[in-house]
Structure formats: C-alpha cells, structure tokens
C-alpha cells in the first residue's frame, strides 16, 4: 500500500476540476439546483479518477528506459547523453521523463515530454557541459506515466545509477585531429608550420611511394632493386616539450564557469598531442607551494594516455606558488635543453617581479614561454562608455590594468622569455601557434 501511494501522483487537471466543483457548491448556496449539478460532476470525476488509476496500474512496469553515456566526459565540452525508452504495453500514453543529473550541474529544470504508441521506442538526446574534472554520479531515471484523461500519473523508477569521470578536454583533441586529417587547421585558428628543408642526417633507404620528394631518389639503390628507391632523412632532432602548470591560487580565477587551471590543463593535453605528432617528446610538470608531479617527456608508448591520467588528478591549492621550488626541480630533472610552456597568471608587475629572478634562471638553460591570461571583463570595461564619474574611474582603473599586462609582456620579452597573453577561451590555439612559431624559427 505504501509503494502504491508513493508512486501515485495527482495531476493539475484533477485539482482544477476539484476547485471548479467547490465553486459550484458555493454557487449552490445561492441557487440550489447547482448542488445537484455539483454532485453529478463529482461522481463523474470520481469514476474517471478510478478508471485512470486502473489504467496506469494495469501493468507493474509500463516502460523500459536505458541511459547511454560515455565512461569519460570531456571537461568544458558538450557531451551527448541519450535515453532509450520503450513502451512495453499495448496501450498508448504520455510520459514525463526526469533524469537524475550529477550534483555538479545543479540543474533540476530539464524535463522531457514524450508520447509513445503501443510497443513503440524512442530516443531522447541532450547535451551536458561539465565545468570541472572529477567523478560524477548519475542517478535513476524517473518516468511518469500519465493516464489517458490526465488526472493521475504513476512514477516508475528505472534503477540505472552509474559513475562517470570527467577528464580534460579530449573532445577538443579529437576536433584538432579531425581538422589536421582534412588539412583545415586554419579554420581552427592554427597557423601552418613552414618547412625550411631537410636535415642532412641520413636515416634509411626505402621504396618510393606516392608523395615522396623526387629529389631524394637514390639511383644506385634503384638500379639494384629495379624499382624506385628514395633516401629518408631525419627531418630534425626530437625536442623535449614540457607543459608546466601553476596550481596556486592565481589559477583559481573563474572564466565562463571554469577555472584558469582547467583551461591550462585542456591546452596542455592538446599541445602534448601536437608535439608528439611533430615527433617531439611531451611531458608534464605541476607545482604550487611544493613541487607537484613530473611526467618525463617522451613520444613512445602510451604517453598521451599517461598525460591524460596525470592531468585528470590535478587540483589547485589556495597558497601562493613557490617558483624557487620549480626552478630547483627543473635544474635537477631537466638535463637537456627543453621548451618549457609555463601556465601561470600575473595580474600586476609586482607579482611578476617577485618571480622574475627564477624565470630568468630557467630561461638561461631552456626555452621558456610564459603563458598568462587577459581579464576579458576588464577589457570590456575599458572599452565601454563612461556615463558618470564612477564609471569613468572604473574605466581608468581597467585601462591601467591592461597597460600593466602589456608592460609585463615587454619586460619578459626583453629578458629573453617568450610570452603568450591570451583570453582563456583562445588559450589552446594561441599556445599551439606559439609552439609552431618557435619550431618554424628553429628556436627549438
């Protein structure tokens, strides 16, 4: 009996009819024939209510539902979720479906309405955009089977709770691969890497295939094999590329519901893939008040899977990051000249100058690219029109902040440190372009 009451819901139509009947009874005090009309309508309503209840409870389970979601979700991207639902009865009815989202989304407003004929199936598709990495729990699917007239509905709970993990943006990585395969990287914002020429370091001789450079034909080997043979040269020595991510409080700043830290993680994943595809070696370092993680740079084996797993586990801290610790670890662990992409954030010159001595020491031994972020809200404020004294004051402060960022860029460049000052949403493209630019100029 308890389960019966718990799963039965009275719909709004019933309450509207009930209030109408109560109104007729009030009118009956003034005009007595209306009481008989109210009695008749009440009896009809009770009859229809019992009929509707019998309809929704004619079978123990009227529908079958199944959620389809990937084991991994991509952070900051649209992830597709599907619900397959089937009518198991010989009757047609309307449904209201509520999927129990993970708590991280804080959404309770997404309700789906569906009409299914007898033995019919349908698929509901919706998109979710996670904004932080970690473990997400999907709950059950609640299906409300509405009666033909619509006075009551029965809730059927489909037990399909499941756990999924939100990883750094691998969908962005796949999108980049798609553009690369179809030679449309310019649409993604990636500039073309200019090939200067071949390195003179000989590697091997192989049989000619379509697309090989005719200038590399080896005529002696061709004569011996009676088929076209070409020399293969090692294009350039594989370089070490390290994405170094600051986990301190400066990276907790939010932008479009994600932190700067998560933007840096997504960019590091894509850049690592680009570096490996260019035959360079990719690695990861993290630090905050203490040294965090180190994944040595390589291009072999399951390096991209290792990078993905490492980045998934990273969290930010509230303390101020110690660049001295970073410098000592780089000096200890990076014995060969490497490209270091340092993701951090400097809001003013004072913050940058506190770390400048360490940055200069790192730049003496390695190619250092310091990546920090534009504050897009301040940019909008600086370019807005001031209508009063307070707005004018805010505009001046915003312009001063923008000027400070540009001054930081100039000062770092003067010290031999390359920079990328970028809005968070353009971080990945701008960092890849900087990497390709340095590679094109043979700086790495």
C-alpha positions in Angstrom: 0.0 0.0 0.0 2.9 2.4 0.8 4.5 1.8 -2.5 1.2 2.4 -4.3 0.7 5.8 -2.6 4.4 6.7 -3.0 4.3 6.2 -6.8 0.9 7.8 -7.5 0.7 11.5 -8.4 -2.3 13.6 -8.8 -2.1 15.9 -11.9 -3.0 19.6 -12.1 -6.1 18.8 -14.2 -7.7 17.0 -11.2 -7.2 20.0 -8.9 -8.6 22.4 -11.5 -11.8 20.2 -11.7 -11.9 19.9 -7.9 -11.7 23.7 -7.5 -14.5 24.0 -10.1 -16.7 21.6 -8.2 -16.1 23.5 -4.9 -17.1 26.7 -6.8 -20.3 25.1 -7.9 -21.1 24.1 -4.3 -20.6 27.8 -3.2 -23.0 28.8 -6.0 -25.4 26.2 -4.8 -26.0 28.2 -1.6 -27.5 30.9 -3.7 -29.0 28.8 -6.4 -29.9 25.3 -5.0 -30.2 23.4 -8.4 -26.4 23.9 -8.8 -25.8 21.5 -5.9 -27.3 18.6 -7.9 -25.0 19.6 -10.8 -22.0 19.6 -8.5 -23.0 16.2 -7.1 -23.2 14.8 -10.7 -19.8 16.2 -11.8 -18.2 15.0 -8.5 -19.5 11.4 -9.2 -18.3 11.6 -12.8 -14.9 12.9 -11.7 -14.5 10.1 -9.1 -15.5 7.5 -11.7 -12.9 8.9 -14.2 -10.2 9.0 -11.4 -10.7 5.4 -10.5 -10.6 4.5 -14.2 -7.4 6.4 -14.7 -5.8 4.8 -11.7 -6.7 1.4 -13.0 -5.2 2.3 -16.4 -1.8 3.4 -15.1 -1.6 0.3 -12.8 -2.7 -2.2 -15.4 1.0 -3.4 -15.6 3.7 -3.4 -13.0 6.2 -1.8 -15.3 4.9 0.1 -18.4 8.2 1.3 -19.8 11.8 0.3 -20.1 14.4 3.0 -20.2 18.2 2.9 -20.6 20.7 5.8 -20.4 23.6 5.9 -22.8 26.6 8.0 -21.7 30.3 7.6 -22.3 32.5 6.3 -19.4 34.5 9.5 -19.8 33.1 13.0 -20.2 35.2 15.9 -21.7 35.6 18.9 -19.5 34.3 22.2 -20.9 32.7 20.5 -24.0 29.3 19.4 -25.0 28.9 15.7 -24.1 26.0 13.8 -25.6 23.7 11.8 -23.3 20.9 9.6 -24.7 17.9 7.9 -23.0 16.3 5.0 -24.9 12.7 4.4 -23.8 10.3 1.7 -24.9 6.6 1.2 -24.3 6.1 -2.3 -23.0 2.3 -2.3 -23.1 -0.4 -2.5 -25.8 -1.7 1.0 -24.9 -0.6 4.5 -25.9 0.2 7.1 -23.2 2.1 10.3 -22.5 5.3 10.3 -20.5 7.2 12.8 -18.4 10.9 11.8 -18.0 13.3 13.3 -15.4 16.9 12.1 -15.4 18.8 12.5 -12.2 21.8 14.6 -13.1 25.1 14.7 -11.2 25.1 17.2 -8.4 27.9 19.2 -10.1 25.5 20.5 -12.7 23.0 21.9 -10.2 20.1 21.5 -12.6 16.6 20.3 -11.8 14.8 22.1 -14.7 15.3 19.6 -17.5 12.1 17.6 -18.1 11.3 15.7 -21.2 7.8 15.0 -22.5 7.1 12.1 -24.8 4.1 10.3 -26.4 4.6 6.6 -27.1 2.3 4.4 -29.0 1.9 0.7 -28.2 5.3 -1.2 -28.2 7.0 2.0 -29.6 10.5 3.1 -28.8 12.1 6.5 -28.9 15.4 8.2 -28.0 15.8 11.4 -26.0 19.1 13.2 -26.6 20.5 16.1 -24.6 23.9 17.8 -24.0 25.8 18.3 -20.8 28.8 20.6 -20.3 30.8 19.7 -17.2 32.9 22.6 -15.8 35.3 20.7 -13.5 37.1 17.4 -13.5 36.3 14.6 -11.2 33.8 11.8 -10.6 30.2 12.4 -11.5 27.3 10.3 -10.4 24.1 9.9 -12.5 21.1 8.7 -10.5 18.0 6.9 -11.6 15.6 7.7 -14.5 12.1 8.8 -13.2 9.3 8.1 -15.7 5.8 9.4 -15.0 3.2 7.5 -17.0 0.2 9.8 -17.4 -3.4 8.4 -17.7 -5.5 8.9 -20.8 -7.6 11.7 -19.3 -4.6 13.1 -17.4 -6.0 13.1 -13.8 -3.2 11.0 -12.4 0.2 9.6 -13.2 2.4 6.8 -11.9 6.1 7.1 -11.3 8.2 4.3 -12.4 11.8 4.4 -11.2 14.4 2.9 -13.6 17.4 2.0 -11.5 20.4 2.8 -13.7 22.7 4.8 -11.4 26.2 5.0 -12.8 29.5 6.7 -12.2 31.4 8.6 -14.9 34.7 10.5 -14.8 35.2 14.0 -16.3 38.6 14.2 -18.0 40.5 17.1 -19.6 39.1 18.1 -22.9 39.8 15.1 -25.1 36.9 16.2 -27.5 38.9 19.3 -28.3 41.8 16.9 -29.0 39.7 14.9 -31.4 38.5 18.0 -33.1 42.0 19.1 -33.7 42.9 15.7 -35.2 39.8 16.0 -37.5 41.0 19.4 -38.8 44.5 18.1 -39.2 43.4 15.0 -41.2 41.3 17.1 -43.5 44.0 19.8 -43.8 41.7 22.5 -42.5 43.7 23.6 -39.4 43.4 27.3 -40.5 39.7 27.1 -39.7 40.6 26.0 -36.2 42.9 29.0 -35.9 46.2 27.1 -36.2 48.9 28.6 -38.4 50.7 26.5 -40.9 54.2 25.3 -40.0 56.6 26.2 -42.8 59.1 23.5 -43.8 62.6 25.0 -44.3 64.1 21.9 -45.8 65.7 18.5 -45.0 68.2 17.9 -42.3 71.3 16.3 -43.8 71.3 13.5 -41.3 70.7 10.3 -43.3 68.4 7.7 -41.7 67.5 4.9 -44.2 66.6 3.9 -47.8 63.0 2.9 -48.6 60.9 2.1 -51.6 59.3 5.1 -53.3 55.6 5.8 -52.5 53.4 8.5 -54.0 54.1 11.8 -52.4 57.8 11.3 -51.7 60.2 14.0 -52.9 61.8 13.1 -56.3 64.9 14.9 -55.2 65.6 12.2 -52.6 65.7 9.4 -55.2 68.7 7.1 -54.7 69.6 6.0 -58.3 72.2 3.4 -57.3 69.7 1.6 -55.0 67.0 2.0 -57.7 69.3 0.2 -60.2 70.0 -2.6 -57.8 66.3 -3.2 -56.8 64.8 -2.4 -60.3 62.3 -0.2 -58.5 62.3 3.4 -57.4 64.1 3.8 -54.0 64.5 7.1 -52.0 66.7 8.3 -49.2 65.0 9.1 -45.9 66.5 11.9 -43.9 65.8 12.6 -40.2 63.9 15.9 -40.5 65.0 17.3 -37.2 66.1 16.1 -33.8 63.2 15.3 -31.4 62.9 18.1 -28.8 61.5 17.9 -25.3 58.4 19.9 -24.6 57.2 20.3 -21.1 53.8 21.8 -20.1 54.4 23.3 -16.6 51.2 24.2 -14.8 50.9 26.5 -11.8 48.5 25.0 -9.2 48.4 28.1 -6.9 45.6 30.4 -6.1 46.2 32.7 -9.1 44.9 29.8 -11.3 41.6 29.5 -9.3 40.2 32.6 -11.1 37.0 31.6 -12.9 36.1 32.3 -16.5 32.9 31.0 -18.1 32.3 28.6 -15.1 35.7 27.1 -15.5 39.0 28.0 -13.7 42.1 29.2 -15.5 43.7 26.0 -14.2 41.3 23.8 -16.2 41.9 25.9 -19.3 45.6 25.3 -18.8 45.1 21.6 -18.4 43.0 21.4 -21.6 45.6 23.3 -23.6 48.4 21.1 -22.2 46.6 18.0 -23.4 46.2 19.3 -26.9 49.7 20.8 -27.1 51.2 17.5 -26.0 49.4 15.7 -28.7 50.6 18.2 -31.3 54.2 17.9 -30.1 54.1 14.1 -30.3 52.6 14.3 -33.8 55.6 16.6 -34.8 57.9 13.9 -33.5 58.8 15.9 -30.3 58.7 14.5 -26.8 56.0 15.8 -24.5 56.0 15.8 -20.7 54.1 17.4 -17.8 55.2 19.2 -14.6 53.0 20.8 -11.9 53.8 22.8 -8.8 52.3 25.0 -6.1 53.9 25.7 -2.7 55.6 22.4 -3.2 56.7 20.5 -6.3 53.8 18.5 -7.6 54.0 15.9 -10.4 56.6 15.1 -13.1 55.9 13.0 -16.2 59.2 12.8 -18.2 58.9 13.8 -21.8 58.7 11.0 -24.4 56.9 10.2 -27.6 56.7 6.5 -27.2 54.1 4.0 -25.9 51.1 5.3 -24.1 52.4 8.8 -23.3 49.1 10.5 -24.3 47.2 8.2 -22.0 49.6 8.8 -19.2 49.3 12.6 -19.7 45.5 12.3 -19.7 45.5 10.4 -16.4 48.0 12.7 -14.7 46.1 15.8 -15.7 42.8 14.3 -14.5 44.1 14.0 -11.0 45.4 17.6 -10.6 43.8 20.1 -8.2 44.5 23.7 -7.3 45.7 25.0 -3.9 45.0 28.2 -2.1 48.6 29.0 -1.3 51.0 31.2 -3.4 53.1 29.0 -5.7 56.9 28.8 -5.0 58.8 29.4 -8.2 62.0 28.7 -6.4 60.9 25.1 -5.9 60.0 24.9 -9.6 63.4 26.2 -10.6 65.3 23.7 -8.4 63.2 20.8 -9.8 63.8 21.9 -13.4 67.5 22.2 -12.7 67.6 18.7 -11.1 65.4 16.8 -13.6 65.8 18.5 -16.9 69.4 17.9 -18.0 68.8 18.8 -21.7 67.6 22.0 -23.2 63.8 21.9 -23.5 60.9 24.0 -24.4 59.0 24.9 -21.2 55.4 26.2 -21.5 54.7 27.7 -18.1 51.0 28.3 -17.4 50.5 30.9 -14.6 48.9 34.3 -14.2 50.3 37.7 -13.4 47.8 40.4 -12.6 50.4 43.1 -11.9 54.1 43.9 -12.3 54.7 43.4 -8.5 53.6 39.7 -8.7 55.7 39.1 -11.8 58.9 40.8 -10.4 58.8 38.6 -7.3 59.3 35.6 -9.6 61.5 37.3 -12.3 64.8 36.0 -10.9 63.7 32.4 -11.1 62.2 32.9 -14.6 65.5 34.4 -15.8 67.4 31.4 -14.5 65.1 29.0 -16.2 65.4 30.9 -19.5 69.2 30.7 -19.4 69.1 26.9 -19.7 65.8 26.3 -21.6 63.4 28.0 -24.0 60.8 29.5 -21.7 57.3 30.5 -22.8 55.4 32.2 -20.0 51.6 32.0 -20.6 49.2 34.2 -18.6 45.7 35.5 -19.1 43.8 38.6 -20.2 40.9 39.5 -18.0 38.1 39.8 -20.5 35.7 41.6 -18.1 38.3 44.3 -17.5 38.8 44.6 -21.3 35.1 45.1 -21.8 35.0 47.7 -19.0 38.0 49.5 -20.6 36.2 49.8 -23.9 32.8 50.7 -22.5 31.5 54.3 -22.5 31.6 56.1 -19.1 28.4 58.0 -18.3 29.3 59.3 -14.9 32.3 59.9 -12.6 32.1 56.4 -11.0 32.1 54.7 -14.4 35.0 56.9 -15.6 37.0 56.0 -12.5 36.4 52.2 -13.2 37.3 52.7 -16.9 40.6 54.3 -15.9 41.5 51.5 -13.5 40.7 48.9 -16.1 42.9 50.7 -18.7 45.7 50.8 -16.1 45.4 47.0 -15.5 45.5 46.3 -19.3 48.6 48.5 -19.6 50.3 46.7 -16.8 49.7 43.3 -18.5 51.3 44.7 -21.7 54.2 46.1 -19.7 54.8 42.6 -18.2 54.9 41.1 -21.7 57.5 43.7 -22.9 59.7 43.2 -19.8 59.7 39.4 -20.1 60.5 39.6 -23.8 63.4 41.9 -23.0 64.7 39.2 -20.6 64.7 36.6 -23.4 61.4 35.0 -22.1 58.7 34.4 -24.7 55.2 35.2 -23.7 51.6 34.4 -24.6 49.0 36.8 -23.3 45.6 35.4 -24.2 41.9 35.2 -23.3 41.2 31.9 -21.6 38.9 30.7 -24.4 41.7 31.2 -27.0 44.4 29.6 -24.9 44.8 26.3 -26.8 45.0 27.9 -30.2 47.5 30.6 -29.1 49.8 28.2 -27.3 49.9 25.8 -30.3 50.6 28.7 -32.6 53.5 29.9 -30.3 54.9 26.3 -30.3 54.7 26.1 -34.1 56.3 29.6 -34.5 59.3 28.6 -32.3 59.6 25.4 -34.2 59.4 27.2 -37.6 62.2 29.6 -36.5 64.4 26.7 -35.3 64.5 28.1 -31.8 63.7 24.5 -30.6 
